[in-house]
Amino acid sequence: MYRIIILYIKMKNMSNDASNESEKILESLFESVNAEILVELKDGPKLLSVLTKKIAISKEKLNEKLSYLIEKGFVSKNVKNDDVSYSLDTEKLSKFLENDDNFKNIDDGLAKLDSFLN
């Protein structure tokens, strides 16, 4: 009996961890600066210099903003010679956004925002 309870608690915590991870990824994807960068990357890789000029952000700040998305594999940072470029894994992004649980998280977030504003 105790094993069943412990297993249930572990499974519940694992699903909460996955849910929290999804929420964190969604927050990062939809953060205003990151969203602007991702729009620039949707058509293919872009040089760091192009992104910093277009978005009016420092190289350091851009690296900081994208670090979590790079860690999770949504964005890749490539260094060739002295050129740094970024690319978006559009397939991974699409699969993540199509996940039903993520839509639920978005709906829940919008409902919370709506109740806060009213």
Secondary structure, DSSP 8 states (H G I E B T S, - for coil): -HHHHHHHHHHHHHHHHHHHHHHHHHHHHHSHHHHHHHHHHTTS-EEHHHHHHHHT--HHHHHHHHHHHHHTTSEEEEEETTEEEEEE-HHHHHHHHH-HHHHHHHHHHHHHHHHHH-
